[in-house]
Structures are given as structure tokens and as C-alpha cells.
């Protein structure tokens, strides 16, 4: 039995699902895959003058993969090299999300304290990253809500209500997530 058998000629058709938005794919897949695969290289790019070129190229790939425009320009994505406790971190500020689960902010933390003496035999291929997103949430009251989430190679972890969607509040929250 097909969809047409449940609808008469005057009913609306079921909208096609175009899949996740480029905004969602950029934050939850494209950037995450790069950051977790090569954390040190990612942090180097994020702290470089070429960060905007990297972001633009990645967004262009996402748009092509999704088959639709992002609805924002790559120049609206801001990168802030910072620290979470003593660990290097890049915070990526996305354009304001329109849909639930789209990210306001992304944090990539490399849990290596480079303020201490780094062992000469440190193998960069063994360095891992922690990947966090501050997502647009849904509330029953309609009030604005954020959700703090994290990703690893395998899964998405939900840490519950997040802070206000500012870089400062996000970094402060990540300082409490460390470890």
C-alpha cells in the first residue's frame, strides 16, 4: 500500500525529507571527522591566518554533499583559538541555528598540557581530541534552550542543558567538562 492510497486528491502531500541541513552536517560530521582524525593539525589550522580559507573550503564541500545552499556565508563562521584549563582548544562559532540540534558553538579540546615539559618522544598520532557542541535545544515552554553534547569516534553524548550561547560561557562550561 503506497502513500497515495492514504491520501485523497485534496490532501497535502508529505514533504520530502532533504536530510540534515548543511549547518548540521558541517558541525556534526565534516568538522568533527577532521578534528578527531588529526587534532594537532586541526588546532594548527584553527590558529593560523588561513583558518577562514579552511572553513570556506570545508563549507563548500558540505554544500556540495548536501545538494543545497547553507543559508549563510562561510565568513559568518568564526574561529577562536583559546585554552580550556591548560589544554589547547579551538572554539568555532556558527551562525545562529534555525533548527533543533544545529550547533551554536563547537569546541575542540586536545587534552595535552603543553605548558609542562612535553616528552621528546611524544607521538602526535596518539594525541586525541575531545569534540563538543552547544546545540539549539527544544523546550516544552518554547523558551530558548541549549544542549551541551560531545562526540567521540563512535557516538554522540548528551550532557543536558548547556550555557547561554556565547563563546565565554561555552569555554567556562568546557573547563568544567575537562577530563
C-alpha positions in Angstrom: 0.0 0.0 0.0 1.6 3.3 -1.1 1.3 6.8 0.3 -1.2 7.8 -2.5 -3.6 5.2 -1.1 -3.8 7.1 2.2 -4.4 10.5 0.6 -7.3 11.8 -1.4 -6.7 14.3 -4.2 -7.4 17.3 -1.9 -4.9 16.4 0.8 -1.4 17.8 1.0 1.5 15.6 0.0 4.0 14.6 2.6 7.1 16.9 2.3 10.2 15.2 1.1 13.0 14.9 3.7 16.1 16.6 2.3 18.2 15.2 5.0 20.1 17.2 7.6 20.9 20.8 6.9 24.4 21.9 5.8 24.7 23.7 9.1 24.1 20.4 10.9 26.4 18.4 8.7 29.2 21.0 9.0 29.3 20.9 12.8 28.3 17.2 13.4 30.1 15.4 10.7 32.6 17.3 8.5 34.4 19.4 11.1 34.3 16.6 13.7 35.8 14.0 11.3 38.8 16.2 10.6 39.3 17.4 14.2 39.2 13.9 15.7 41.3 12.3 12.9 44.1 15.0 13.1 43.7 17.0 16.3 47.1 18.8 16.3 46.8 19.6 12.6 43.3 20.9 13.1 44.4 23.2 16.0 47.3 24.5 13.9 44.9 25.4 11.1 42.4 26.9 13.5 45.1 29.2 15.0 46.6 30.2 11.6 45.7 33.1 9.3 44.3 30.5 6.9 41.5 29.3 9.2 38.9 31.3 7.2 40.1 29.6 3.9 39.9 26.2 5.6 36.4 26.9 6.9 35.2 28.2 3.4 36.6 25.1 1.6 35.0 22.7 4.1 31.6 24.5 3.9 31.8 24.4 0.1 32.3 20.6 0.3 29.4 20.2 2.7 27.1 22.3 0.5 28.1 20.1 -2.5 27.5 16.9 -0.5 24.1 18.1 0.8 23.0 19.4 -2.6 21.6 22.6 -1.2 22.8 26.0 -0.1 23.9 26.6 3.5 21.8 29.7 4.1 24.8 31.5 5.4 28.3 32.5 4.3 31.5 30.9 5.5 32.6 34.3 6.7 29.9 34.1 9.4 31.7 31.2 11.0 34.3 32.5 13.5 37.2 30.6 14.9 38.7 31.4 18.4 41.9 29.7 19.5 41.8 29.5 23.3 42.5 27.3 26.2 40.3 25.0 28.4 42.1 24.8 31.6 45.7 24.3 30.4 44.7 22.5 27.2 44.7 24.0 23.7 41.3 24.5 22.3 39.6 25.9 19.2 36.1 27.3 19.6 34.1 27.6 16.4 31.1 30.0 16.5 28.4 29.1 13.9 25.7 31.3 12.5 22.6 31.3 14.6 20.9 27.8 14.3 17.5 27.6 12.8 16.7 24.0 13.5 16.9 22.0 16.7 20.3 20.1 17.1 22.1 22.6 14.9 25.2 24.0 16.7 25.7 27.4 18.1 29.3 26.6 19.1 31.8 23.8 18.7 34.8 23.2 20.9 37.8 21.0 20.1 40.0 20.3 23.1 43.3 18.5 22.9 43.9 17.2 26.5 47.7 17.6 26.5 49.1 20.3 28.8 51.7 22.0 26.6 52.6 24.4 29.5 54.5 21.4 31.0 57.6 19.9 29.5 56.4 17.9 26.6 58.2 14.5 26.3 60.6 14.4 23.4 59.2 11.0 22.3 55.5 12.3 22.2 53.8 10.6 19.3 51.4 13.0 17.8 49.4 10.2 16.2 48.5 9.1 19.8 47.0 12.5 20.7 43.3 12.6 20.8 40.7 15.4 20.9 37.5 16.0 22.7 34.7 17.4 20.5 31.9 19.3 22.0 28.8 21.0 20.5 26.5 23.5 22.0 23.2 22.9 20.2 19.9 24.6 19.8 17.5 22.7 22.1 13.8 22.4 22.3 11.8 23.2 25.4 8.1 22.4 26.1 7.6 26.1 27.1 9.1 27.5 24.0 11.8 29.2 25.9 15.3 29.3 24.4 17.3 26.3 25.4 20.8 25.0 24.6 22.1 21.4 24.9 25.7 20.5 25.6 26.8 17.5 23.7 30.0 15.7 22.9 31.2 13.3 20.2 33.8 10.7 20.0 34.7 8.3 17.1 31.6 6.2 17.8 28.7 8.2 19.3 27.0 11.4 20.3 26.8 12.0 24.1 24.2 14.4 25.5 25.3 16.2 28.7 22.0 18.0 29.2 21.2 21.7 29.4 24.0 24.0 28.2 25.0 27.5 29.0 23.9 30.6 27.1 25.3 30.5 23.5 28.3 32.8 24.0 32.0 31.9 23.5 32.8 32.9 27.1 30.0 30.8 28.7 30.8 27.8 26.5 34.5 27.9 27.4 33.7 28.2 31.1 31.4 25.1 30.7 34.1 23.2 28.9 36.5 24.0 31.7 34.1 22.0 34.0 33.8 19.1 31.5 37.6 18.6 31.3 38.7 15.0 31.8 
